[in-house]
Amino acid sequence: MEILRIFPDYMRDQWREAAEEADGLWEIRLRAHREIILMIRGKEYFLDKNGRLVSDIKKADRMTEQDMEAVLNHICNYSVYAFSDEIRQGFLTIPGGHRVGMAGQAILEENGKIRNIKNIQFMNIRISHEIKGAADSVMPYLYENGKLQDTLLISPPGCGKTTLLRDMVRQISDGNRYGRGMNVAVVDERSEIAGCYMGCPQNDIGVRTDVMDGCPKALGMMMLIRSMSPQVLAVDELGSGEDIKVSWRLPDMLRFAGVVLLMVGCIGSGWSAKERLKKNLDDLYRIRQIFQMFQSEIAYSKAPIPEACLRIGNRTGEPYRSALFAVREEMTADHGELFLDIWHRQMNICMRKLSIAGEDKRLFLDFGSCIGYADEKMQIQAVEQYIYKLDISIKRMEKDMTDKCKVVMSLSIMGGLVLAIILL
């Protein structure tokens, strides 16, 4: 089975039952030292040690660091270096068109760009599902008097835009009852439309389709127009500033060249902005929980600070867990450094993975100053003050959240409509 080939030989027996659910399997999430999670027909399942799909997380098997390394080596044909360009982008496409997203420790160039990702401890394997006929119901609306029209697909993430676009490309390329076959050029920046592996499409995208794989859309659109003389140009997830800038110049160029444009995007960008606002609020909730746990450790458990950091780290998730463990290790090593300095340094590292900024960031970093006192009563009072200040920020953000989300989504939809008008 195709799904089994994703995993090294010693793991395949455990994955046989999951592989039998391939038709409904959407994604597989692997995290070092964490439970194996599968999304099947929109429902979350876990994989136990015997390869059974279970709903109880307590029965789930966990991935080890060795398992993660074995999967990475296997999907890279035991030559990770050969796939460094793909890994640097945070994902690679494997046979079958499946995409493996990766996260770990980023290595940066001097200019701030990512040179490589090492210590990969997180993977999201998105299973490709090619649904031929997905575009059948929309094909009549793409043509007017037998002529293909410029088209913009708009929807929130996860609603099937890419699946729809893929089948549209196939039918336009092969020809259909509404129009003859046409030369189609696809800019597939994230290898999701054609699902190219080593440059070869794993999905059926039609006999007259050319693909520029892994190329930024703004650059790829211009290159394909000049080099491949397409009649139709298709791109997915149009959303960045550069993409929009190029799209403003494209219509006249495309009409001059006789090219039809198929695009997906816009509302997805607004949705992402909305999710960033929500993540900011979620981060504040997590930080308040950590403050409250420190309050409990000081007032009731009477735990020393290093032990308190260990206990709280065990009860919270990343990136806070690693930061708290690092604080504990440095304090235990006793290099004579103040707790405030250790806290400030480690939490600065932690903050790189969070979305909060400004006054909320300063509040989190300065929290270390309130638990460095020898007097227990003073520590408790100081922690209460920080929780009070954080509650004020949370209430303010909750109040603004609804209005901000409405504005973001409205502007996003307006942007999509503007693009649609441009293409008319």
QUIURLIN-V573546 format. One record per residue. N is the residue number from 1. RES is the residue in one letter. PSI is psi as a letter, one per 40 degrees, with the letter a starting at -180 (999 if undefined). NEAR is the number of other C-alpha atoms within 10 Angstrom. Layout:
# QUIURLIN-V573546
((N,RES,PSI,NEAR) (N,RES,PSI,NEAR))
This chain:
# QUIURLIN-V573546
((1,M,i,9) (2,E,d,11) (3,I,d,19) (4,L,d,19) (5,R,e,15) (6,I,d,21) (7,F,i,20) (8,P,i,15) (9,D,d,12) (10,Y,e,9) (11,M,e,15) (12,R,d,16) (13,D,d,12) (14,Q,d,17) (15,W,e,20) (16,R,d,15) (17,E,d,16) (18,A,d,21) (19,A,d,17) (20,E,e,13) (21,E,f,13) (22,A,d,18) (23,D,d,12) (24,G,e,16) (25,L,h,21) (26,W,d,18) (27,E,i,22) (28,I,h,20) (29,R,h,18) (30,L,h,23) (31,R,h,21) (32,A,h,18) (33,H,e,14) (34,R,i,15) (35,E,i,20) (36,I,h,20) (37,I,h,24) (38,L,h,23) (39,M,h,17) (40,I,h,17) (41,R,f,12) (42,G,e,11) (43,K,i,11) (44,E,h,14) (45,Y,i,20) (46,F,i,24) (47,L,h,24) (48,D,i,22) (49,K,d,13) (50,N,e,12) (51,G,e,18) (52,R,i,18) (53,L,h,19) (54,V,i,16) (55,S,e,15) (56,D,h,11) (57,I,d,14) (58,K,d,10) (59,K,e,15) (60,A,i,22) (61,D,i,19) (62,R,i,19) (63,M,h,17) (64,T,i,16) (65,E,d,15) (66,Q,d,11) (67,D,d,20) (68,M,d,20) (69,E,d,14) (70,A,d,18) (71,V,d,19) (72,L,d,22) (73,N,d,16) (74,H,d,17) (75,I,e,20) (76,C,e,18) (77,N,f,11) (78,Y,f,13) (79,S,g,12) (80,V,d,15) (81,Y,d,12) (82,A,d,11) (83,F,e,15) (84,S,d,17) (85,D,d,16) (86,E,d,16) (87,I,d,23) (88,R,d,19) (89,Q,e,16) (90,G,e,20) (91,F,i,20) (92,L,i,26) (93,T,h,25) (94,I,i,20) (95,P,h,18) (96,G,e,20) (97,G,e,24) (98,H,i,25) (99,R,h,24) (100,V,h,23) (101,G,i,17) (102,M,i,22) (103,A,i,18) (104,G,b,14) (105,Q,h,11) (106,A,h,16) (107,I,h,14) (108,L,i,12) (109,E,i,10) (110,E,d,8) (111,N,e,7) (112,G,e,8) (113,K,i,11) (114,I,h,14) (115,R,d,17) (116,N,i,19) (117,I,h,19) (118,K,i,15) (119,N,f,12) (120,I,h,19) (121,Q,e,22) (122,F,h,19) (123,M,i,22) (124,N,h,18) (125,I,h,22) (126,R,h,19) (127,I,h,20) (128,S,h,22) (129,H,h,16) (130,E,h,20) (131,I,g,13) (132,K,h,16) (133,G,e,13) (134,A,d,16) (135,A,e,18) (136,D,d,13) (137,S,d,8) (138,V,e,11) (139,M,d,19) (140,P,d,15) (141,Y,e,11) (142,L,e,17) (143,Y,i,15) (144,E,h,11) (145,N,f,8) (146,G,e,12) (147,K,h,12) (148,L,h,23) (149,Q,i,18) (150,D,h,19) (151,T,h,19) (152,L,h,21) (153,L,h,19) (154,I,h,19) (155,S,i,16) (156,P,i,15) (157,P,i,15) (158,G,e,9) (159,C,e,10) (160,G,f,12) (161,K,d,18) (162,T,d,18) (163,T,d,19) (164,L,d,21) (165,L,d,23) (166,R,d,26) (167,D,d,24) (168,M,d,23) (169,V,d,28) (170,R,d,25) (171,Q,d,26) (172,I,d,26) (173,S,d,24) (174,D,d,18) (175,G,i,16) (176,N,a,14) (177,R,e,11) (178,Y,e,18) (179,G,i,20) (180,R,i,14) (181,G,i,18) (182,M,i,21) (183,N,h,20) (184,V,h,29) (185,A,h,27) (186,V,h,26) (187,V,h,27) (188,D,g,23) (189,E,d,19) (190,R,f,23) (191,S,f,26) (192,E,d,21) (193,I,c,30) (194,A,d,28) (195,G,f,28) (196,C,h,26) (197,Y,h,18) (198,M,f,11) (199,G,e,13) (200,C,h,13) (201,P,h,19) (202,Q,e,21) (203,N,i,21) (204,D,h,18) (205,I,e,27) (206,G,i,22) (207,V,e,16) (208,R,f,17) (209,T,h,22) (210,D,i,20) (211,V,h,25) (212,M,h,20) (213,D,h,24) (214,G,e,19) (215,C,h,16) (216,P,h,15) (217,K,d,28) (218,A,d,20) (219,L,d,13) (220,G,d,21) (221,M,d,22) (222,M,d,14) (223,M,d,15) (224,L,d,19) (225,I,d,19) (226,R,d,11) (227,S,d,8) (228,M,e,13) (229,S,f,16) (230,P,i,23) (231,Q,d,19) (232,V,h,24) (233,L,h,24) (234,A,h,26) (235,V,i,23) (236,D,i,23) (237,E,f,22) (238,L,h,22) (239,G,d,19) (240,S,i,13) (241,G,d,10) (242,E,d,14) (243,D,d,16) (244,I,d,17) (245,K,d,11) (246,V,d,15) (247,S,d,21) (248,W,d,14) (249,R,e,11) (250,L,d,19) (251,P,d,20) (252,D,d,14) (253,M,d,14) (254,L,d,17) (255,R,d,12) (256,F,d,9) (257,A,e,14) (258,G,f,14) (259,V,h,24) (260,V,i,20) (261,L,h,23) (262,L,h,23) (263,M,i,21) (264,V,h,22) (265,G,a,25) (266,C,c,27) (267,I,d,27) (268,G,d,22) (269,S,d,22) (270,G,d,23) (271,W,d,19) (272,S,d,15) (273,A,d,17) (274,K,d,19) (275,E,d,13) (276,R,d,14) (277,L,d,20) (278,K,d,17) (279,K,d,15) (280,N,d,17) (281,L,d,20) (282,D,d,16) (283,D,d,14) (284,L,d,22) (285,Y,d,15) (286,R,d,14) (287,I,d,17) (288,R,d,20) (289,Q,d,15) (290,I,d,19) (291,F,d,20) (292,Q,d,16) (293,M,d,18) (294,F,d,23) (295,Q,d,22) (296,S,d,15) (297,E,d,20) (298,I,d,20) (299,A,d,14) (300,Y,d,9) (301,S,d,11) (302,K,f,13) (303,A,i,15) (304,P,i,10) (305,I,d,19) (306,P,d,18) (307,E,d,16) (308,A,d,21) (309,C,d,24) (310,L,d,18) (311,R,d,18) (312,I,d,20) (313,G,d,21) (314,N,e,14) (315,R,e,12) (316,T,i,16) (317,G,a,11) (318,E,i,11) (319,P,e,16) (320,Y,d,24) (321,R,d,19) (322,S,d,19) (323,A,d,21) (324,L,d,24) (325,F,d,20) (326,A,d,21) (327,V,d,24) (328,R,d,22) (329,E,d,14) (330,E,d,17) (331,M,d,19) (332,T,d,12) (333,A,d,10) (334,D,g,10) (335,H,e,8) (336,G,e,8) (337,E,i,11) (338,L,i,13) (339,F,d,20) (340,L,d,16) (341,D,d,15) (342,I,d,17) (343,W,d,23) (344,H,d,19) (345,R,d,15) (346,Q,d,19) (347,M,d,24) (348,N,d,16) (349,I,d,14) (350,C,d,17) (351,M,d,17) (352,R,d,10) (353,K,e,11) (354,L,i,16) (355,S,e,16) (356,I,i,20) (357,A,a,12) (358,G,b,7) (359,E,d,11) (360,D,d,17) (361,K,d,16) (362,R,d,13) (363,L,d,15) (364,F,d,22) (365,L,d,19) (366,D,e,16) (367,F,d,20) (368,G,d,19) (369,S,e,17) (370,C,e,17) (371,I,f,21) (372,G,e,15) (373,Y,i,14) (374,A,d,8) (375,D,h,9) (376,E,d,14) (377,K,d,12) (378,M,d,14) (379,Q,d,20) (380,I,d,19) (381,Q,d,14) (382,A,d,18) (383,V,d,22) (384,E,d,16) (385,Q,d,14) (386,Y,d,19) (387,I,d,21) (388,Y,d,13) (389,K,d,14) (390,L,d,21) (391,D,d,15) (392,I,d,12) (393,S,d,16) (394,I,d,19) (395,K,d,12) (396,R,d,11) (397,M,d,17) (398,E,d,13) (399,K,d,11) (400,D,e,12) (401,M,d,15) (402,T,d,13) (403,D,d,10) (404,K,d,15) (405,C,d,18) (406,K,d,13) (407,V,d,13) (408,V,d,19) (409,M,d,20) (410,S,d,14) (411,L,d,15) (412,S,d,21) (413,I,d,21) (414,M,d,14) (415,G,d,19) (416,G,d,24) (417,L,d,16) (418,V,d,11) (419,L,d,20) (420,A,d,16) (421,I,d,10) (422,I,d,15) (423,L,e,20) (424,L,999,9))
